[in-house]
Amino acid sequence: MNLSKEELQFLFDLIFKKSAIVLNERKDYLIYNRLTPLLKLNNISTLSDLTDELKRDNQDLASQVVDALTTNETLFFRDLRPFDMLKDHIIPSILENNIKTKNINIWSSACSTGQEPYSIKMMLLENFPQLSDWKINIFATDISDIVLDQAREGVYSQAEVNRGLPIKMLVKYFENKDGKWFVKDLLKENINFKNLNFVDKWPEIPPMDIILVRNVLIYFNRERKQDILKRLCNQLSNNGKIILGSSETIIGLDIPLECEIFEKSCFYKLKEDFSK
Ligand SMILES: C[S@@+](CC[C@H](N)C(=O)[O-])C[C@H]1O[C@@H](n2cnc3c(N)ncnc32)[C@H](O)[C@@H]1O
């Protein structure tokens, strides 16, 4: 049964408030397709009843709704070029800058089911043996506990490892058991998965050398994008870099970042006059 205009608007507003994700009538099919499976799980008869329950401020149901409406599409070494840029330019410059501390902090924000942070770790292990006595911290966060559970477990289907993962790395860093692929401990080490919602208060986060915020800002409006990027700027170390998704830009946003092109990719660094 269809929801009334008022009920749909209530859901759009709730999702925006809880996650910054913008939905509107053109995307109402997402509400029907993704929220219907929650009915049975929660013993609720109709989407209208579910909306009423949300109006009664059922927090657990609200987080299930937000979870269901996130788009978690991801793959290993997504877009490839940013990983080449990390390997050929960004990591070598961090190796020089951080030689005294021998510490690298990387934040994969909106990491979904973990392919992004695991790809970063594989790129580091494959190309930078000199990091063996460095402290590498990969902070991997997402709003969704469901995707974080899979990321933490590090268990992938054949179809998931077929997407983007070179066979050489599959056999080196994963173990096959009963048709599933399990991430080996070596790859899991130093990756810390945590729930973090961009629109909430953030925990204490150390200065980051690299922040990846890829394929998530597209779901937000201009104002939220700007707010989130400003907050991310405050989390960067002095030489820190931000990497966006390959179809995302900061054009039209008032933020203290400037773009630097490397080969056919681009990363963002703090403008020289920026002060925290
Ligand atoms: C399309 S995936 C991108 C995954 C990965 N970064 C990549 O590029 O392959 C977008 C992720 O953003 C997360 N997300 C959506 N809204 C969020 C928010 N407000 N705070 C944190 N993560 C959010 C979703 O749960 C989803 O896993």
PDBQT file of the ligand as one rigid body, heavy atoms in Angstrom, charges set to zero:
ROOT
HETATM    1  C1  LIG A 301      28.762   3.970  -2.024  1.00  0.00    +0.000 C 
HETATM    2  S1  LIG A 301      29.530   3.569  -0.493  1.00  0.00    +0.000 S 
HETATM    3  C2  LIG A 301      31.195   4.069  -0.811  1.00  0.00    +0.000 C 
HETATM    4  C3  LIG A 301      32.201   3.069  -0.267  1.00  0.00    +0.000 C 
HETATM    5  C4  LIG A 301      33.663   3.382  -0.595  1.00  0.00    +0.000 C 
HETATM    6  N1  LIG A 301      34.075   4.649  -0.025  1.00  0.00    +0.000 N 
HETATM    7  C5  LIG A 301      33.894   3.358  -2.083  1.00  0.00    +0.000 C 
HETATM    8  O1  LIG A 301      34.115   4.420  -2.675  1.00  0.00    +0.000 OA
HETATM    9  O2  LIG A 301      33.855   2.285  -2.683  1.00  0.00    +0.000 OA
HETATM   10  C6  LIG A 301      28.904   4.897   0.531  1.00  0.00    +0.000 C 
HETATM   11  C7  LIG A 301      28.978   4.594   2.022  1.00  0.00    +0.000 C 
HETATM   12  O3  LIG A 301      28.688   5.798   2.729  1.00  0.00    +0.000 OA
HETATM   13  C8  LIG A 301      28.053   5.448   3.941  1.00  0.00    +0.000 C 
HETATM   14  N2  LIG A 301      27.346   6.628   4.480  1.00  0.00    +0.000 N 
HETATM   15  C9  LIG A 301      26.198   7.195   4.038  1.00  0.00    +0.000 A 
HETATM   16  N3  LIG A 301      25.847   8.223   4.816  1.00  0.00    +0.000 NA
HETATM   17  C10 LIG A 301      26.802   8.328   5.779  1.00  0.00    +0.000 A 
HETATM   18  C11 LIG A 301      26.986   9.206   6.894  1.00  0.00    +0.000 A 
HETATM   19  N4  LIG A 301      26.108  10.168   7.179  1.00  0.00    +0.000 N 
HETATM   20  N5  LIG A 301      28.077   9.025   7.677  1.00  0.00    +0.000 NA
HETATM   21  C12 LIG A 301      28.977   8.037   7.398  1.00  0.00    +0.000 A 
HETATM   22  N6  LIG A 301      28.843   7.167   6.368  1.00  0.00    +0.000 NA
HETATM   23  C13 LIG A 301      27.771   7.316   5.562  1.00  0.00    +0.000 A 
HETATM   24  C14 LIG A 301      27.121   4.315   3.530  1.00  0.00    +0.000 C 
HETATM   25  O4  LIG A 301      26.736   3.506   4.622  1.00  0.00    +0.000 OA
HETATM   26  C15 LIG A 301      27.958   3.570   2.490  1.00  0.00    +0.000 C 
HETATM   27  O5  LIG A 301      28.592   2.441   3.030  1.00  0.00    +0.000 OA
ENDROOT
TORSDOF 0
